[in-house]
């Protein structure tokens, strides 16, 4: 499976949109209501999509859509909520940055996409860059929070790979709508039990939810699922590391957050990891090495090279 760079660039919209969600959430949305916010992002906008594309699942897709919705939306958001509540944001983001490795390994297991060592190395370099971007000294490690963060990685990674394994009989927007509705229905009772009645929403909150629902959820998941369908899992999962990069840059630009040498080094490492680990880049390097090796072994190559070397 070769990399279509236009599809990959479109898929990169997803982590950038998710990264912008940190600023929008902190600035415009009601505080301390992450499960309510996740439910509003999923269920209403999933129903809105279904209103425009009224196709219900058929046959086995009733349970497949439910499984994907739980993994990619419902359980993922619940576990992310627990991790955010129990861990410092930098540690949670660093643990989440292990997702590309999980996606590559699951894709190898379930859809026979064997990752190249360079792609794994790129994911490790990118995760180290995320740690430099967001980790701060003096954090405490909570085992429950760590388990929730890694569980969120496992759930979403499995869900993303199953999108590749289970080709849907509908277009991507309909597939996205099914998952948002299923995930939102899982989130709704949890949000009510944990957080109580919905809060009052002002104009800023309504605008924030509109942005997160349309751009950070509908558009983001549609282009992300398209990338997973058409590209190697390694290619798409690596661009997911742009999530904390986008969050940091938006925070620096709009919220006046600090940006120093450590963050700059982390940014460089993330970009190097994302680019160097791309399967298309790895394949191009291998082809170039093979051509160079073939040229050196052609008959008469050594003699021609000696003729070009001037006498001492």
C-alpha positions as CSV (number, residue, x, y, z in Angstrom):
1,X,0.0,0.0,0.0
2,X,1.7,3.2,-1.2
3,X,1.3,6.6,0.5
4,X,-1.0,9.1,-1.2
5,X,0.4,12.3,0.2
6,X,-2.8,14.3,-0.3
7,X,-4.7,11.7,1.7
8,X,-2.0,11.8,4.4
9,X,-2.1,15.6,4.6
10,X,-5.9,15.5,4.9
11,X,-5.5,13.0,7.7
12,X,-3.1,15.4,9.5
13,X,-6.1,17.8,9.9
14,X,-7.4,15.4,12.5
15,X,-4.6,15.6,15.1
16,X,-4.3,19.4,14.5
17,X,-8.0,19.9,15.1
18,X,-7.8,17.7,18.2
19,X,-4.9,19.7,19.4
20,X,-6.8,22.9,19.0
21,X,-9.5,21.4,21.2
22,X,-7.4,22.0,24.4
23,X,-7.5,25.8,23.9
24,X,-11.2,25.9,22.9
25,X,-12.1,23.7,25.9
26,X,-10.2,25.8,28.4
27,X,-11.3,29.1,27.0
28,X,-15.0,28.7,26.1
29,X,-16.5,25.5,27.5
30,X,-17.9,25.0,31.0
31,X,-15.1,24.0,33.4
32,X,-14.8,20.5,34.9
33,X,-17.4,18.9,32.6
34,X,-15.3,16.8,30.2
35,X,-17.8,13.9,29.9
36,X,-20.6,16.3,29.1
37,X,-18.4,18.0,26.5
38,X,-17.4,14.6,25.0
39,X,-21.1,13.6,24.8
40,X,-22.1,16.8,23.1
41,X,-19.2,16.4,20.6
42,X,-20.4,12.9,19.7
43,X,-24.1,12.2,19.9
44,X,-25.8,15.4,18.5
45,X,-23.3,15.7,15.6
46,X,-23.6,12.0,14.9
47,X,-27.4,12.3,14.7
48,X,-27.0,15.4,12.5
49,X,-24.9,13.5,10.1
50,X,-27.4,10.7,10.0
51,X,-30.1,13.2,9.3
52,X,-28.3,14.1,6.1
53,X,-27.2,10.6,5.3
54,X,-30.0,8.4,6.7
55,X,-28.5,5.0,6.3
56,X,-28.8,2.6,9.2
57,X,-26.4,-0.3,9.7
58,X,-27.3,-3.6,8.2
59,X,-26.5,-7.2,9.1
60,X,-23.2,-7.5,11.0
61,X,-22.7,-3.8,10.9
62,X,-25.1,-3.3,13.8
63,X,-22.6,-4.8,16.2
64,X,-19.5,-3.7,14.2
65,X,-20.6,0.0,14.3
66,X,-21.3,-0.4,18.0
67,X,-17.8,-1.9,18.7
68,X,-16.1,0.8,16.7
69,X,-18.1,3.6,18.4
70,X,-17.3,2.2,21.8
71,X,-13.6,1.8,21.1
72,X,-13.0,5.1,19.1
73,X,-15.4,7.4,20.9
74,X,-17.2,6.1,24.1
75,X,-14.6,4.1,26.0
76,X,-11.8,6.3,24.7
77,X,-13.3,9.5,26.0
78,X,-14.2,7.9,29.4
79,X,-10.6,6.6,29.9
80,X,-9.1,9.9,28.7
81,X,-11.3,11.7,31.3
82,X,-10.0,9.4,34.1
83,X,-6.4,9.9,32.9
84,X,-6.8,13.7,32.8
85,X,-8.3,13.7,36.3
86,X,-5.6,11.5,37.8
87,X,-2.5,12.6,36.0
88,X,-0.7,15.9,35.1
89,X,-1.5,16.9,31.5
90,X,2.1,16.5,30.3
91,X,2.4,12.9,31.6
92,X,-1.0,11.9,30.1
93,X,0.0,13.4,26.7
94,X,3.3,11.6,26.8
95,X,1.7,8.2,27.5
96,X,-0.9,8.9,24.7
97,X,2.0,9.5,22.4
98,X,2.8,5.8,22.5
99,X,-0.3,5.3,20.3
100,X,1.6,5.0,17.0
101,X,3.5,2.1,18.2
102,X,0.3,0.4,19.4
103,X,-1.4,1.0,16.1
104,X,1.6,-0.4,14.1
105,X,1.8,-3.6,16.2
106,X,-2.0,-4.2,16.0
107,X,-2.0,-3.5,12.3
108,X,0.8,-6.1,11.9
109,X,-1.3,-8.6,13.9
110,X,-4.7,-8.0,12.5
111,X,-4.2,-6.7,8.9
112,X,-0.7,-8.1,8.2
113,X,0.9,-4.6,7.8
114,X,4.4,-5.3,9.0
115,X,6.0,-2.0,10.2
116,X,9.5,-1.2,9.2
117,X,12.1,-0.8,12.0
118,X,12.5,2.9,10.8
119,X,8.8,3.5,11.4
120,X,9.0,2.1,14.9
121,X,12.1,4.2,15.5
122,X,10.3,7.3,14.2
123,X,7.4,6.7,16.6
124,X,9.9,6.4,19.5
125,X,11.7,9.6,18.5
126,X,8.3,11.4,18.1
127,X,7.2,10.2,21.6
128,X,10.5,11.5,23.1
129,X,9.8,14.8,21.4
130,X,6.3,14.9,22.9
131,X,7.8,14.3,26.3
132,X,10.1,17.3,25.9
133,X,7.2,19.4,24.7
134,X,4.8,18.8,27.5
135,X,6.5,17.1,30.5
136,X,7.2,19.3,33.5
137,X,9.3,18.5,36.6
138,X,7.7,17.4,39.9
139,X,4.8,15.3,38.6
140,X,3.4,12.4,40.6
141,X,2.6,9.0,39.0
142,X,-0.9,7.6,39.8
143,X,-1.2,3.9,38.8
144,X,-4.9,4.3,38.0
145,X,-4.3,7.3,35.8
146,X,-1.5,5.5,34.0
147,X,-3.7,2.5,33.5
148,X,-6.5,4.7,32.1
149,X,-4.2,6.5,29.8
150,X,-2.7,3.3,28.4
151,X,-6.2,1.8,28.2
152,X,-7.3,4.7,26.1
153,X,-4.4,4.2,23.8
154,X,-5.2,0.5,23.5
155,X,-8.9,1.1,22.9
156,X,-8.5,3.7,20.2
157,X,-5.6,1.9,18.5
158,X,-7.7,-1.3,18.2
159,X,-10.6,0.7,16.9
160,X,-8.5,2.4,14.3
161,X,-7.1,-0.8,13.0
162,X,-10.5,-2.4,12.9
163,X,-11.6,0.4,10.6
164,X,-9.0,-1.0,8.2
165,X,-10.0,-4.7,8.9
166,X,-13.7,-4.1,8.5
167,X,-14.4,-2.4,5.1
168,X,-17.7,-0.5,5.6
169,X,-20.4,-0.8,3.0
170,X,-21.1,2.9,3.3
171,X,-19.3,6.2,2.7
172,X,-17.0,7.6,5.3
173,X,-19.4,10.3,6.6
174,X,-22.0,7.6,7.3
175,X,-19.5,5.4,9.0
176,X,-18.4,8.3,11.1
177,X,-22.0,9.1,12.0
178,X,-22.6,5.5,13.2
179,X,-19.6,5.6,15.4
180,X,-20.4,9.0,16.9
181,X,-24.0,7.9,17.7
182,X,-22.9,4.6,19.3
183,X,-20.1,6.2,21.2
184,X,-22.4,9.1,22.3
185,X,-25.0,6.7,23.6
186,X,-22.3,5.0,25.7
187,X,-21.1,8.4,27.0
188,X,-24.5,9.8,27.9
189,X,-25.4,7.8,31.0
190,X,-21.8,8.0,32.3
191,X,-21.8,11.8,31.9
192,X,-25.2,12.0,33.7
193,X,-24.1,9.8,36.6
194,X,-20.7,11.3,37.1
195,X,-21.4,15.0,36.3
196,X,-25.1,15.5,36.8
197,X,-27.4,17.7,34.9
198,X,-26.1,19.7,31.9
199,X,-24.7,23.1,32.7
200,X,-26.0,26.4,31.3
201,X,-24.3,27.4,28.0
202,X,-23.5,30.9,26.9
203,X,-22.8,32.1,23.4
204,X,-19.0,31.3,23.7
205,X,-19.7,27.8,24.9
206,X,-22.2,27.2,22.0
207,X,-19.6,28.4,19.5
208,X,-16.9,26.3,21.1
209,X,-19.1,23.2,20.9
210,X,-20.0,24.0,17.3
211,X,-16.3,24.2,16.4
212,X,-15.4,21.0,18.3
213,X,-18.3,19.1,16.9
214,X,-18.0,20.1,13.2
215,X,-14.2,20.5,12.9
216,X,-12.8,18.6,15.8
217,X,-15.1,15.6,15.5
218,X,-17.0,15.3,12.2
219,X,-14.3,16.6,9.9
220,X,-11.4,15.2,12.0
221,X,-12.7,11.7,12.3
222,X,-13.9,11.5,8.6
223,X,-10.4,12.4,7.2
224,X,-8.8,10.2,9.9
225,X,-10.9,7.2,8.9
226,X,-10.2,7.9,5.3
227,X,-6.5,7.8,5.9
228,X,-6.8,4.6,7.8
229,X,-8.8,3.0,5.0
230,X,-6.4,4.1,2.2
231,X,-2.9,4.3,3.8
232,X,-0.6,2.1,5.8
233,X,-1.4,2.3,9.5
234,X,2.2,3.5,10.2
235,X,1.8,6.5,8.0
236,X,-1.5,7.7,9.6
237,X,-0.6,6.9,13.2
238,X,2.6,8.9,13.0
239,X,0.9,12.1,12.0
240,X,-1.2,11.7,15.2
241,X,1.9,13.0,17.0
242,X,1.0,16.4,15.7
243,X,-1.8,16.6,18.3
244,X,0.3,17.9,21.2
245,X,2.4,20.0,18.7
246,X,-0.8,21.8,17.6
247,X,-2.0,22.2,21.2
248,X,1.3,23.8,22.3
249,X,1.6,26.1,19.3
250,X,-1.9,27.4,19.7
251,X,-1.4,27.8,23.4
252,X,1.8,29.8,22.8
253,X,0.1,32.0,20.1
254,X,-3.2,32.6,21.7
255,X,-2.8,32.0,25.4
256,X,0.8,33.3,26.0
257,X,2.2,30.0,27.1
258,X,6.0,29.7,27.4
259,X,8.1,28.3,24.6
260,X,11.8,27.7,25.3
261,X,14.7,25.6,24.1
262,X,13.3,22.4,25.5
263,X,10.0,22.8,23.7
264,X,11.9,23.8,20.5
265,X,14.0,20.6,20.7
266,X,10.8,18.5,21.4
267,X,9.1,20.1,18.3
268,X,12.1,19.2,16.1
269,X,12.1,15.6,17.4
270,X,8.4,15.2,16.8
271,X,8.6,16.5,13.2
272,X,11.7,14.3,12.5
273,X,9.9,11.2,13.9
274,X,6.8,11.9,11.9
275,X,8.6,12.4,8.6
276,X,11.5,9.9,8.9
277,X,9.1,7.1,10.0
278,X,6.8,7.5,7.0
279,X,6.7,4.2,5.0
280,X,7.0,6.1,1.8
281,X,10.2,7.9,3.0
282,X,11.6,4.6,4.3
283,X,10.9,2.9,1.0
284,X,12.5,5.8,-0.9
285,X,15.7,5.5,1.2
286,X,15.8,1.8,0.7
287,X,15.4,2.1,-3.1
288,X,18.2,4.7,-3.2
289,X,20.5,2.4,-1.2
290,X,19.7,-0.5,-3.4
291,X,20.4,1.5,-6.6
292,X,23.7,2.7,-5.1
293,X,24.6,-0.9,-4.1
294,X,23.8,-2.1,-7.6
295,X,25.9,0.6,-9.2
296,X,28.9,-0.4,-7.1
297,X,28.6,-4.0,-8.1
298,X,28.2,-3.5,-11.8
299,X,31.1,-5.0,-13.9
300,X,33.9,-2.6,-14.4
301,X,32.6,-0.2,-11.8
302,X,35.7,-0.7,-9.5
303,X,38.1,-0.2,-12.5
304,X,36.3,3.0,-13.6
305,X,36.4,4.4,-10.1
306,X,40.2,3.7,-9.9
307,X,40.7,5.5,-13.2
308,X,39.0,8.6,-11.7
309,X,41.2,8.7,-8.7
310,X,44.3,10.9,-9.3
311,X,47.7,9.3,-8.7
312,X,49.3,10.1,-5.3
